[in-house]
Amino acid sequence: MTTDADAPTTSAPDLTELILWFRSNARALPWREPDVTGWGVLVSETMLQQTPVRRVEPIWLEWMSRWPAPSDLAATSQAEVLRAWGKLGYPRRALRLHEAAGVVATEHDDVVPSDVDTLLALPGVGAYTARAVAAFAYGKRVPVVDTNVRRVVARAVHGAGDAGPPATNRDLADVEALLPADEARASALSAGLMELGQTVCTVRSPECERCPVRRRCAWQHNGRPAYAGPAKKVQKFAGTDRQVRGKLLDVLRGAEGPVARKQLDAVWSDAGQRDRCLDSLLVDGLMEQTDDGRFALPGEH
């Protein structure tokens, strides 16, 4: 039952209470430290795409120790970058980050840009990543929207159980309307929206009693209606091309040089799927074939 204290205020809710909550409750993540540069934030945001924080944190720390500036990564071979990427998944991200590092080093004096449009011109940097770097590294007042933010806005602002299908312009406008005029406060609110969705306003078990904006939440006021849209498909990993590609790359990452085809054939019994994945890795530039028919990471032959 919703009490008067839980009822939302009129029209668009003021969610700036999230700023104080975030400053007191934010997880202590290494890329949030005050001395982290725009480069460190760009690396973290690239790694965090579709990858849990617990897997990213040790790899990020290793990368920043080895390559504290874009020029350091740019001077490294693609093969070494792919080895260091390890099992984070979607290894094309590593190559695009390597490419972006080269552009930042040569065209931006080794400093990651702060402007969204300039960030969007970097290889592999999309709309979310550009806004995240601008907001979280440079304190810019720009809306940052991911799945967690969309869920918080859907519930707190629209009173729905779930955000439904993405709609970029609408989603950005929704978050833009919530941001304070002051850039520092706007950046903190953006981070707070994301943190709330990741740790409190979760998909299956939201901890509403811990929510700093509970009394303003339209979803609470509406009786917490369930999501009424189509059932969401759960993405499996076992047996997918992603798994096979990962196994093939693992062989190359563990080798000191080119490997024979039979070593790759041994990792997966389905020849058709294995060949398809091998071809896709070659097309994506994640491996190369030598003149004598062996296979290697880019540039290692």
N, C-alpha and C positions, 0 to 999 in steps of 0.2 A: 504494500500500500504506500502511495506517495504522500508525503506530508507537505505542508505549506512551505517548509524550509527547502524541500527538494524541488519545488516547482520552478521552472525556468523563468527568467525575466522576459520582458517583452522583446519582440522581434529578434534581430540577430544577437546572439549572446555575446557578452564580454568575457572572453576566455583568458584575459591577461593574468588571472590568478595562476595560470600555468607557469608564468615566468618565475615567480618565487618558488613554486613547487619544483620546477626543474633545477634551479640553482641549489636546492637543498637535497634533491633526491636522484639526480642524474648519476648513472653508473660511471664509475671511474675507468674510462676507456683511454688508452694511451694517445689516440689521435685527438682527444679533447684537451690535452694539456696546453697551457697558454703559450708555450714556446714552439708548438707545432706550426710549420709553415703551410702555405697553400699547397705545396708539393705533397706534404704528408697527408693532407686532407684529400687531395686528388687520388693518391694511392689507396687510401682507406675506402673511399667511396667506390672506386673501381673494384676493389676486392670484395666489398660487401654486397655487391649485386648478386642476389639469389644465393648467398652464402652466409651461414650463421656467424655471429660475432665470435663465438668460441673457437671456430676454425681459423678465422681471419687474424685474430690478435697476435698469435706467435709468429705468423708469416709476416705480418706488417712490421713487427718489431725487428725481425731479421732484415727485411728489405731496407728499412730506414737506417739501420746500422751499416749496411753494405753500400747503400746508394742514397745518401742524405740529400742529394740535389739531383735535379733532372739530368744534368750533364754526366753525372756518375752512372746513371742507368743507361743513358744513350751510348756511352763508351763501352758497354758490355755487349757481348754477343747475344743473338737471339736464343741460341741454344742454352746459354747460362741462365737467361731470363726464364725460359720454360722450365728448367730444372728447379730454379728457386720458387717458381709458382707452385710446384708440388701438386697436391691433390685438391686445390681450391676449386677446380672445375672450370668449365668454359675457358680453356686456355687461350683462345683468341684474344681475350681481354688483356693477357700479358703482352702479346705482340703489339696490340694497339697502344697500350701504355708505354711500351718501349718506343714506339713511333712518336707518340705525343711528347715524350721526354726530349727527343731530338729536336722537335719543333720549338719547344719551350727554351731549350738551351741555345739554339741558334737565332731564333727570332724574337725572343722575349727576355734576353739577358739572364737566362737561367732562373727566372721568377715566373711562377704560374700566374696568369692574368687574373684580375678580380672582376672583370666585366663579363656579364653573361654571354653577350654576343661574341666576344673574343674567345671565350672558353669553348663555345659551340663550334668554333672553327678548328679546334684541336682534334686530331685523329681519335676516334673512339669515344669522344665526349658527347653524350646526348643531353636532352633537355633536363632530365632529373639531375644528372651529375653536375652540369654547369651551374644550376641554381644552388645545389648543395654546397659546392665549393665557394660560390659567391657569398652565401649566407653564413656558413659555418667557419670558413677560413678568414673571411674579410668583413663579416658583420653587415652584409648588405641587406636591404629590405626587399627581398624577393620571395615569392611563395615557393615552398619546397614541398612537393607532393609525392608520396609513395603510398603503398598499400595501407600501411598503418595510419598515415595521416588521413587518407580517404575514409577509413573506418571511423576514426574519431569524429570527423566532420559530419559524416552521415548520421551518427548517433546524436552527438551533442547539438548540432545545428538543425538537422532535418528530421530527427526523431525516428530514423529507420534503423533496422537491425544490421544492415550491411550496405556498403556503398554501391553495389551493383556494378555493371560494366563501366570501365573507365571512360571519361569524356574530358579530354585534356583541357579545353577552354573553360568548361564549367568548373572542373576541379580546381584549376588555378585561380579562377575568379572567387570561388568559395573561400580559399585560404587567404587570398589577397585582402578580402573584406575583413578578415579577422586580425590582420597585422596592425600594430600601433604605428603611428607616423615615425616615431623615433627608430633609427636603424638598429641600434644595439638591442632595444627591447623587442623589435620585430624579429631579429635573428634568434633571440632567446626563446620567443614564442614558437618559432618554427621548429627549433630543437625540442621544445617541450611537447608539441603536438606529436612528434615522432616518438619521443620517449614514452609518452603516455600510451600510445598505441602498441608499442613493443612490450611494455611491462605491466600495464594495468588494464587498459581497454582492449583486451585480446579477443581473438575470434570466438573461442569456445568457452572460456571461463573468465569473463571480465570481473575484476575485483572492484565493484562500484563503491564499496565502503571506503576504499583508499583514494578515490578519485577527487582531485581538488576542484573540479567543476561540476560535481554531482548535482548541486542545487540548481544549476543552470542548464542541465542536460535535457534536451527535448525527448530523448529516448526514455529517460527515467519518467518524465512527465506523462508520456504516452503508455506507460506500463510495460516498457521493454519488449516491444513486439519482435517476434522472430523474423528472420530474413525470409521474404516471400518469393524470392526469385528462383531460377532453376538451380538444381543441385550442382555444386562445383565439382569438377573432376579432380581426383587426387593424382598427381603426377608420380608415376612409379619410376624407379631407377633400374632395378634389376632386369637384365635382359635387353635394355634399350641400347640404341646406337651410342648414346653418351657413355654408357659403361664400357662398351667395346672400344671406343676411341680412347678412353682413359687407360685401359689395359695395354693397348698398343703403344701409347705414349710412354707408359711406365717402363716398357722394355727399353726404349731409346734413352730415357732419362737415366736409367741405371747402367747404360753401356758407356764405354770410354771412346767409342767410335762407331762407325757403321756396323749394322747387324745384318745377318742373312735372313732371307724371307722365312726360312723354316722356324726361326726364333719367334717371329711374329705369328706364324700360323699356329704355334703351340698354345697361344693364350685364349683361343676361342674356337669351338668346334664347328660352328655354323659357317661354312666357307663363304656362302653368299653374303651374309651380313658382315663377316670379317672383311671381305674384299671391298664391299661398299664403304665401310668405315675407313679402310686404308686409303681408298681413292679420295674420300672427302678430306682426310688429313693432308694429303698432298695438295689438293685444290686450295685448302685454307692456308697453306704455307707453314703448317705446323711440323711437317717433315719433308725430307727431300730424298730422291732416289739417285744413287751414284751410277756412274757409267757401267759398273760391273753388276748392277742389279740389286745392290744392297740398299739399306734404308738408314737414314740418320736425321738428327735434329738439324734445323736450318744452319747452314754454314759449317757443319762438322764433317766435311769430307774433302 
